[in-house]
Amino acid sequence: MLQIFSLDIDGKLKRSEDARDMEGLLKESKNIFWVDIEDLTQREIDVLTNVFQFHPLAVEDCVKSNSYPKIDDFEKYLFLIFHAVNFSAPTQEFTSIEVNIFLGPNFLVTIHQGPVRSVDLQREKCERNPAQFLGKNPDFLLYSILSKLADHYIPILADIDDTMEELEDLILLEPSKEVMHQIFKMRKVVLQIRRVLGPQRDTIYHLSRGAYPEIAKKNLIYYRDIYDHMFRVYEMAEMYRDLVAGILDLYVSVITHQQSEQTHQTNRVMKTLTLMATIFLPLTVITGIYGMNFQHMPELAWKFGYAWVLGLMLAVAMFLVGLFKFKLWI
């Protein structure tokens, strides 16, 4: 779907979906207009190729939609790639939508598959106050979109921070394989954010240095503000990467401690059973001997033979317990 936003003679917002309207807008350099293309089709590809006459490599990047953030200078216009991000805290799913942008002397073209919040918000702003954005250079319109795109990283990082706190509590309360899987999912999310943020931050940096005539000098301060924002967000992502590593170490430490406790408890049980078996072993020998019932065994006819055997077993048991304590085995 293609939408064209421009100002009419009276300074009011004019919206159109007819690609032929762009031909007249392109001829007059004073006409500032914005073309937003959602869900690129062959019709829109033909507009990019034939009406705007964009470079085939840039159009190919728009079609493939799998590139990292970057900036290409084609002399008459700039081609930029940015990524809008989304994060679902309940499912811990991170997604990014590529936003392809062409910035020319009097036009801005944004291309994306599916809705993008920063673009939708900018569309609403243009409807409320079209002169503020379409009455200036298109680089100011681009700044407004990129600013909102950068702002959306903050709530995502806040959700990640809350999720990590919950994981820490779960590790201390009840570490499990499910918790471990969640930790690895968060690690993957943080790495994905860093992978997008790094090139995106660098792209903003180049735009803010005044190297491109498409960016007016008076608007460079706005792009520097976005760069500062992106730099802080990237530093936060770096911090969360270290935090995820710390949480993983905590999980391993807790699991190792639990296994050590279980091993120690098992050793105590085995030690107790071994001592009991050692104590009862000689008693079993004694009862075995006096259970042979030989006819000429002297103690068989002895009046105190039974008491003697019991006393002997008690004495042997006490001797062994005393020996174990002396050896510090118990």
N, C-alpha and C positions, 0 to 999 in steps of 0.2 A: 504494500500500500504506500502510495506516494502522496505527500502533503506539502504544499508550497505556502510559506508565510511571507507576506510583504506588506508594504504600506501603500494605500491608494493616494490619490491626489489630496484628499482631505486629512491625511495622516492617520486614517483608521486602518485597523488590521484587515487585510484581505487574504482569505484562504482559498486555495484552489487545489484540485487534483488533476488538472489538465497539464500535461507535460509541454504543450505548445506555448503556455504562458511564460515558460522560462526563457524562450528564445528572445522575446522582447526585453525581459529583465536583464539578460546577459549583455545585450547590446548597449544598454545605458549604464555606465559605471556608477552613477549616483543611486541607482536602485539597489538597496540592500535587501537581500532576501535569504530565507532559510528553507532548505528542502530536507524533509525528514522522510526516510524510507524504512519502513518496517516490513520484515519478511521479503527479502529480495527475490524478485521473479525475473523472467526474461525481459519483460516489458521495462522494468527499471534498469536492467543491465544495458539495454539498448539506449536508454536515456543517458546513462553515464558515459557510454562509448560514443554515441553519435551527437548528442546535444552538447554535453560538457567537453567531449573529446579528451577524457582522462586517459592516462597511460594504461595500456593493456595489463601491465604487471600490477598496477594499483587496483584495477578492476578485478583481476584474478584473486588478489588478497581478500577483497570484499566477498567474493563468491566462496572461497575456501573457508574463510572464517576460522582459522586455527593458528593465527600468528601471535607472537608476543608484542607487547607495546613497543612502538617505534615511531620515528618521524622520518619521512622522505621529502626532500625538496625537489620539486619538478619545475623550478624557476617561476612559472606563472601561478602556481598554487602549491600548497603543502598537503601531504597525505599523512594522516596520523592514525594510529591504532591505540585505543585504550580499552580497559576492561571494567565493566560494572560488575559488582560482586553481590552475592546474596548468601546468607547463612541461616540455616534452620537449627536452633538450639536443641529442640526435642529430638530430632533425628541426627544431629551433628553432620548435616550434609552441606557442603560448600559448593556453590556454582558460580561461574563467571560468564558474562555475556560480552562478546567482543563488539566494540563500537568503532566503526570505521568513519573517519572524518576527512572531508576535503575542505580546506580553507583557502578561498580565493580573495581577490581584491574587493569584491562586492557580494560574495555569496558564502554560505556555509551549508555543506551537505553532510548529514549524519545518516549512517546506515547500520542497522542492527537487526538481528533475528529475534523476534519477540519483544515485548515491552521492556523499557528501561526506565527506572524511576527518575533518574536525573533528567532525562529527555522529557518525560511526561510533566515533571514539575516546571521545566523551562517553557513547555508549550502553554501551561496555565499562566505563567508570568507574562508571556507575550500576549495572551488574550486579555489580561487585565491592564497591561501597560505596554502596548506595542512600540510606542515611540522610544521608550527607554532602551530597547534592545535592537530594534530594526531601524532606528534613526541614527545609530552610531556605526562604527566599523564592525564588521562581522567577527573580528577577534574578541570583542567584548561579549558577544553572544556565546562564543566558544568558551570564554572564561567562566561565564555563568554556569554552563553545563558541566565543565570540569570541576568547578568548585563544589557543586552538589555531589558529583561523583566521588570526590575525595571525602566529603562529609559522611558518606554512607559507610565508610570503613569504621568510624568510631563506634556506632552501636554494635557492629559485628564483633569488634574486639572486646567490647563490654560483655557481650554474650559469651564469648570464649573465656573471659576471666571468671564469670559466674560458673560456667561449666567446670572449669579447673578446680574451683573451690569445692564444688560438689564431689568431684572425683577424689580430692584429698580426704574429705570426710568419709567417703565410701571405703577408701583404702584402709583407714584407721579402724572403721567399724567392722567391715566385712569384705576383705579382699577376695576377689573371685576372678574367674576367667572372663566373665562379662565386663568387669571393671577394666581388666587388661585390654580387652578389645576396644573399649571406649577411649582409653589412653592413646592407643595407636591411631584411632580415628582422629583424635584431636591433634596428634602429631602430624598426620597427613594434611589436615586443614591448615595448620600454621605454615607448613612448608608450601602449600599451594598459594597462600596469601603472600608469602615472601617472594615466591616465584613471579607473581604478578606485580607486586609493589615495587620491586627493584627496578626493572626497566621502565615502569610507569613514572617513578620518581625521576629517573634520569631524563626521560622525555620532557617532563615539565621543566627540568633544570635548563635544558637547551632552549626551550621556548622563552624562558625568562631572561636570557642573556642578551637579547637584542640582536641575534644573528640573522633573523628572518624579517624582511620588510613587511610581510603580512601581519606581523604583530606591531602595532603602533607603539612608539616609545612611551607615550603617556599611559599605556595600559600594561607596561612591563611590571609595574609595581604589583598589579593584581596577580600576575603569574608567579611572581616571587612569593606572594602570600600563599598561593596553592603549593608551591614547592616546600615552603616551611612546614605547611600542614602535612604534606606527604612524607617529609623527612621525619617528623615526629611519629607519624603512624608506622613508618618502617622501623623506627627504633622500638616502638611498642611490640611490633611483630617479632623482632629479634629477642626482646625480653621474654615473650611468651614461648619462643622456641626453647630458651634456657629453662623456663618454668616447666614445660612439658618433660624435658629431660630430667629435671629434679623430681617430678611426680613419678616418672618411671623408675628412677632410682629408689624412691620411697617405697613403691610397690614391691620391688625386688627385695629391699631390706626387710619389709614386714613379712613377706612370704618366707624369706630365709630364716627370720627369727622364729616364725611359727614352726617351720620344719625343724629348727634346732630344739625348740621346746618339746616337740613331739618325740624327737630322737632321745632327748634327755629323759623324758618321762618313760619311754620304752626301756632305756638302759636301767632306770631305777627299778622298774618292774622285773626285768631280767635278773638284776642283782639280788632282789629280794627272793625271787624263786630259786636262784642258785644257792643262796645261803640256806634257805629252808631245805633244799634237797641235800646239801652238804651235812646239815645237822641230822637229818633223818636217816642218812645213809648208814652210819655206824649203829644206829638204833635198830635198823632193819637187819643188820648183820647179827646183832645180839639176839633179836627175837627169832631169827632163822636158826641160830645155833641151838637155842633152847626149845625150838620147835621140832628138833630131830627125834626127841623121845627115845634115846638109847636106853636099854634096860639097866646098864651099869653107869649111867650119868649120875654123879654123886648128888647133884642138887635136886634130882627128881623126887627123892624121898625126904628131902630136907623140909622141915616145918616152915622155915622162913625163906624158902627158895624164890617164891613169887615176889615177895617184898624186896629180896636182894636184887632180882633182875630189874624191877622198876627203879630201884635206887641207882643201880648201875647205869641205866639209860639216862636218868635225870642227871647224874654226875657227868656223863660224857657230853650231854647236850650243854650243860652249863660251862664245861671246860671249853667247848668249841665256841660258844658265844663270847666267852672271855678272851679267847685267842683272837677272834675276829675284831673285837674292840681294841685289843692291844695293837693289832696290825693296822688299825684305822680303816678297816674294810666296812664297818658299819658305824 
